Amino acid sequence: MATDKKQPQKTNGQGSTPFAQTYFHGTKVDLKIGDLIEVGYSSNYGQRKNAKYIFLSETLDAAIWGAELAFGEGRERIYLVEPQGQIEDDPDLTDKKFPGNPTKSYRSTEPFRVVGEVTVWQGHPVEHIDTMKEHLKKLKAQGINSLND
């Protein structure tokens, strides 16, 4: 069943609910359980503007890419997060590149609560990361910017 927007479960404010949908969020920011990830901070990508959206994915692979491509010097981190409101398909990864959203990537203007961290995961080969970074540089040089900036 295809839907335009996901309807996350609301928590009761007492931490993670046992059957709430959790998602992955990749970054280089050091966070703790219970922290909120919110819009308004410098974006990890693109033009580094204050972020209008924050991102999450149902797939570990997409979150790994998020962590690997994020700006910053910190350690790459993958967090388990629960959205605190509405999420929608990330148009950069659905409409433009992957119709049907096979990466299961979403965005929101509402916060995500950190409920855990994936501490053991395998990153992409360095050559793949370098290729992806070169591709992103070419898009930028062509004036193709994210819909999320």
C-alpha positions in Angstrom: 0.0 0.0 0.0 1.6 3.3 -1.1 0.9 6.5 0.9 2.3 10.0 0.6 2.8 10.4 4.4 3.6 8.1 7.2 1.5 8.3 10.3 3.9 7.6 13.2 2.6 6.5 16.6 2.8 9.1 19.3 4.6 8.1 22.5 3.2 8.7 25.9 6.1 10.9 26.9 7.7 8.2 29.0 10.3 7.0 26.6 10.2 4.5 23.8 7.0 2.6 23.3 7.4 -1.2 22.8 5.8 -1.2 19.3 6.5 2.3 18.0 8.0 2.4 14.5 11.7 3.3 14.8 13.9 4.7 12.1 17.6 5.3 11.5 19.3 8.7 11.4 23.0 9.0 10.3 25.1 11.9 11.4 28.5 12.9 13.0 26.8 14.6 15.9 27.2 13.0 19.4 23.8 12.5 20.9 22.3 10.8 23.9 19.2 8.7 24.5 16.3 11.0 24.9 17.8 13.9 22.9 15.7 15.5 20.3 17.0 16.1 16.7 15.4 19.3 15.5 15.3 21.6 12.5 17.1 25.0 12.6 20.7 23.9 13.0 23.3 24.0 10.3 22.6 21.3 7.7 25.0 18.4 7.4 24.7 18.6 3.6 24.3 20.9 0.6 24.8 24.6 1.2 25.0 24.2 5.0 22.1 26.5 5.6 19.9 26.3 8.7 18.1 23.0 8.1 14.4 23.3 7.2 14.0 19.5 7.5 15.6 16.6 9.3 15.9 13.2 7.8 15.4 9.5 8.7 15.2 6.2 7.0 13.7 2.8 7.4 16.9 1.3 6.0 20.3 1.1 7.7 22.1 1.5 4.4 20.5 5.0 3.8 21.5 6.0 7.4 25.0 4.8 6.8 25.2 7.1 3.7 23.9 9.9 5.8 26.6 9.4 8.4 29.4 9.0 5.8 28.4 12.1 3.8 27.7 14.4 6.7 30.0 17.4 7.2 32.1 17.5 10.4 35.0 15.8 12.1 33.0 13.7 14.6 32.7 10.0 14.5 30.0 8.6 12.2 27.0 7.6 14.2 23.7 5.8 13.5 20.8 6.5 15.8 17.5 4.8 16.2 14.9 7.6 16.3 11.1 8.0 16.8 9.5 10.8 14.9 7.4 13.1 17.2 5.1 14.2 14.3 4.4 13.8 10.6 7.1 12.5 8.2 7.0 12.6 4.4 9.0 11.1 1.5 12.3 12.9 0.9 11.8 14.3 -2.6 15.5 14.3 -3.4 15.5 10.5 -3.1 12.1 9.7 -4.4 10.8 12.0 -7.2 14.2 12.8 -8.6 16.3 9.7 -8.3 14.4 6.6 -7.1 10.6 6.6 -7.9 8.7 4.7 -5.3 11.1 5.5 -2.5 13.1 2.2 -2.4 15.6 3.8 0.1 12.6 4.4 2.5 14.0 7.9 3.1 11.8 10.5 4.8 12.0 14.1 6.1 10.1 16.1 8.7 10.0 19.6 10.2 9.1 18.1 13.6 11.6 16.6 16.0 12.9 13.0 16.3 13.6 11.5 19.7 16.8 9.4 20.0 15.9 6.0 21.4 19.0 4.0 20.7 22.3 3.8 18.8 23.5 1.2 16.3 27.1 0.7 17.5 28.1 -2.2 15.1 27.7 -1.5 11.4 29.7 -1.8 8.2 30.4 1.3 6.2 30.7 1.6 2.4 34.1 1.0 0.8 36.2 4.3 0.6 36.0 4.2 -3.2 32.2 4.2 -3.1 32.2 7.1 -0.7 34.7 9.1 -2.9 32.6 8.4 -6.0 29.4 9.6 -4.3 31.2 12.8 -3.1 32.4 13.5 -6.6 28.9 12.9 -8.0 27.5 15.4 -5.4 30.2 18.0 -6.4 29.3 17.6 -10.1 25.6 18.2 -9.3 26.5 21.3 -7.3 28.7 22.6 -10.1 25.7 22.1 -12.5 23.5 24.2 -10.1 21.4 21.2 -9.1 20.6 21.8 -5.5 18.6 19.8 -3.0 14.9 20.4 -2.6 15.6 20.2 1.1 17.9 23.3 1.5 
